[in-house]
Each structure stands twice: as C-alpha cells, then as structure tokens.
Amino acid sequence: MPRAVVLTEIGAPMRVAEIELPDPGPGQVRVRLAAAGVCHSDLSLSNGTLRQPVPAVLGHEGAGTVVATGPDVTGVAPGDRVVLNWSPACGECQFCRRGEGYLCIHGADAAGTHYASLAGSQTPLFAGLGTAAFATETVVPAGGVLPLPDGVPFQDAALLGCAVLTAYGAVNHAAGVQPGESVVVFGLGGVGLAVLQSARIAGAGPIIAVDVRPEKEKLARQLGATDFLVADPPLSTDGSAAHPKPTVPGKVRELTDGGADHAIECVGRAATIRSAWSSTRRGGSTTVVGIGRADDKVEFSALELFHFARTLRGCVYGNGNPAADLPVLAGLVRSGQLDVSALVTDRIGLDDVPAAFERMSAGVGARSLIEFE
C-alpha cells in the first residue's frame, strides 16, 4: 500500500501514513515516484502562507514511472519515465491562447479535489499543488506529467520539474538575460543556485550571489557566481532596521558600475525584494521568483519609480512552457553544463521530510531530495 507524508492541519506536524489510491479515472495517470524534491513552496503551503485545503499530501517536484493510465490518456503509457508538472496548462483559457500557459486559470484545478484517502479511515486527502509527490505513488491529471528524455537520472529529473524549470525560465523567459549582462541573485536555496547556473549558461557576467549564510559562498562560486555578498541583517522583531543602512545594494553598484542589469529575487520577502530593486541599475529589471506573504508589503516612492525607470516583474513557474523547456534542460544535464546534483545538500527518506522543513525555515542547505529507489 502506498505511503505518504500527510499534513492534517495547517501548521501542525506532518506524519507518514498509508494511503489508498483509486484506479486512475478518465484523463488520469498513476505514477510510482522515484525521487521528489522538498521545495520552499511546500513549506509555504504547510504554514498557511499559501492556501492549502487539508488534510493533504504535499510535494510537487518529482519524477517516476507511469504504472497505470485511465481512459482517454494517449501521451504516456505504463513504463514511461516522467516528470511531474504541477501546473498543467488547459490550452483553452485566455492566458493559454496568449501563449501564457504558466498563468492558466485551470492549472491548479487538481489541487482542489480529493485524490486519495487515508488507509482504513476513508478520510479524503487533497493533493498539494495537484501532484502529492511526498508519497510512494500518486494519481495526477495526464497533463500533470511530462515525458522524461533519455539520459537523465530520476534524482536529477525530480528537480527539473520545479526548481530548475523555474530558475531557467526566470533567467531566459522572464528577465531575458543576454550575454555580458550583469546579474545579482538574492537567496541561494535550490532555485537560487539553479538561477546562478542558468545565468552562467546564458553568458552573464558578473554574476553576484547574495545569501544570509556565508558558508554558501564556495558552492555559489562553483556554480557560476563571480562575487559573493552576505545579505544585510533582517529587520528586528519590533520592525526597526537591525542595520543602520542596507549595504548590499551599494556593494552591488560598486561591482557593476552603477547597478546590475538584472536582479533576481528568490526569497519572497519585502526587505529582500526592496534590496534587489535598489541593486538594479537605472533602466534595469528586477524579477521576483520568491513567494511571500500577502501582508508583507513592499514600498516604492512615486519619484523613484519615475527616476530609475526600472522594470519590476513577477515570475510564475519560470514564465515558460515546461513541455518545451524540459528537453532543453535535459540536454544541458547530459552535456554537463547543468549540474543538478549540486543543488542537493540532503538525501532523505519520507520520514525525514519534517526535518527538511526545519532546515528550510532556518535557511540551512539547499534542496533536500527524497529518494524512493
């Protein structure tokens, strides 16, 4: 019987339990997971930063093998190796018709339906982001899987499904980084480290990495950073600045002769977004990848918006097309240009997922990877 990490209530501890999966229905696919990444978005779902019906099985970054398909499924068959796609585009809504499938209004439909139940109790379970990858097996819509190109191991493929697709798209689709342009990256979790690599592959330079933990410098430089800065201290508990004046934007301006062409924020906090904005040159662009709280407000003056003429944009799932980007990323993995394994700092089992959440909360390490096989 499949096992899964179950979130019974928002903010409550998770536990491993047996679950019952139905046979895949029309347009559905059952997948046996080989590996799954623990993403910061899962933490945001578990603590209420993002909406999540409960009880639920979280996890949305995974890869495995198709074990069964329901009626009307033609794109994959049992035995196929696949990557989970947590936001499948419907192809018909106004966003899809504009070529913006990453904004599809139906992309999250599967997250609002019951997909399984707790074994022996018939308690219905929701699938986190429609995928429920923190489980040995899951059932997803047919659009929720992408064929995995040959030559890519499951352990790498799992991270391609979210962290790397998001990072690659942030650099190439959202920001549109060109060779020779300067990039500063705020936050070196799994996505931030993948952004460094994507910027390097795009020919950017200099590439400046910013993180609260100095021990991440060695890995950051290994993956493409030419410079490393320790982030400014956070605000104190009473809301006042713990540092008299942010220093990172000034240092970035010194390293880039006036500010980076592109700042890419991978944290999702108002203070970090503000720092990224201030690190961007006049006429440059600031791209926000991190997911923050609804009540965490970023402030800009009307004058600076006019004076600096910067572009501020959000980035959802890399603002790209996963079906088109995945083969490109697989090619980069096979050629050795993209080192996905370097993003993994902890290889764990299902029972270790709560500890992985604690490390994420503390900003320790990068990706934890659940290895089922």
Protein Blocks (a to p, Z undefined) as FASTA:
>chain_A
ZZddddfbghiacdddddddddddehiacdddfbdcddfklmmmmnomagcdddddehjb
dcdddfbdcehiakbcehiacdddfbdcehlamklmnopamlofklmmmmmpcfbdcehk
lpacddehhlopabfbdcddfklpccddehiafklmmmmmmmmmmmmmmmmmmnopaehi
acddehjafklmmmmmmmmmnopacdddddfblklmmmmmmnopabdcdddddddfkopa
fbfbafklmmmmmmnoopafbdcdfkopaklmmmmmmmpcehiacddfbdcdfklccddd
fklmmmnopacdddeehipafklmmmmmmmmmmnomacfklmpmbdcdfklmmmmmmmmm
nopajbdcddfZZ
